[in-house]
Amino acid sequence: MKTKLNTRKLWTFALLLGASTTLPALHAAAVIEIDGSSTVYPITEAVAEEYQATLGGARVTVGISGTGGGFKRFCRGEIDIANASRPILKEEMVLCAQAGVKYYELPIAYDALTVVVSKANDFVDQLTVDELRRMWEPAAQRKIMKWNQIRPGFPDLALKLAGAGADSGTFDYWTEAIVGRSKASRGDYQASEDDNVTVTYVSRDKGALGYFGMAYYEENTDRLRAVPVVPPGASKGVLPSASAVNDGSYQPLSRPLFIYVKEKSLQRPEVREFVDFYLSDGSALAAEVGYVELPEKAYELARKNLDEGKVGSGFAGATEIGLTVEELLVRERTH
């Protein structure tokens, strides 16, 4: 699947030009519209491509307006499915309720949010959460501008930052986990809802640092180096990996990923077929494009919620940090 993901660069190129990805179909009359998180995009795009190849179903479009941008469109009833790298927020719940949009919340994978530097960077061994906070907090704007301001042993080198834009669920999660308050960030950094922009920016500068979902790092290991993150209270950094997510050691940057499916859309046979395909084949595809698949009981629970018409969210409308796989399952089982 690594090779297969690389062949999809044409779709990414189309997105960089401002278009959504339109995957070819044998039956183009029906259209399934998806938008939202750039983190979830590689999984949904892989599922859509396999769905097309296997079942020849409806035409599928996949956009990357960010989790927040996707929810705006979703709650206006413009799309069938929203990709999300965080749970739906209270204000988004209100927007959907006002528009009469009911939805199914389906966890589809876990992500290890990855801190990256250029391959040319030969001095960063690991970073603590506190060091990352001092880089990214609002008070650092136009003040923390060099690496030696973060740690005395670091060089007198310009610190250049890149990361998710404000409409991204990754931005929400990062600011909550690292800074301690959602959407609290310095503004003088290279911001984009497209993680490929961050890849390019960081890879070209020895002093740059960025963050995004693990799949984008996995696709660019020849250009980037992952930085071990020291969890609070620990002394040794942990690299992002499936095992570190599953055993709970990669904290606080492990997070669940979701798709949200509009209830009315699910009544259309092609949407139900696509979602069923997602829940049956999506776990393997998520792992193959660089994310962490959930245990099979998670997908069984999602199918059960669909069959029982269990709409709504298992969350209280806020980003939650450090949620383990087991805790996620309990949340989705009892909501």
ABEGO torsion letter per residue (X at the ends): XAAAAAAAAAAAAAAAAGBBBBBBBABAABBBBBBEBAAAAAAAAAAAAAAAAAAGBBBBBBBBAEAAAAAAAAAAGABABBBBABBBBAAAAAAAAAAGBBBBBBBABBBBBBBBBBAABAABABBBAAAAAAAABAAABGABABAAAABAABBBBBBBBBBBBAABAAAAAAAAAAAGBBGBBBABBBBBABAAAAAAAAAABAABBBBBBAAAAAAAAAABBBBBBBBBGBABBBBBBAAAAAAGABOAABBBBBBBBBAAAAABAAAAAAAAAAAAAAAAAAAAAGBBBBBAAAAAAAAAAAAAGBBEBABAGBBBBGBBAAAAAAAAAAX
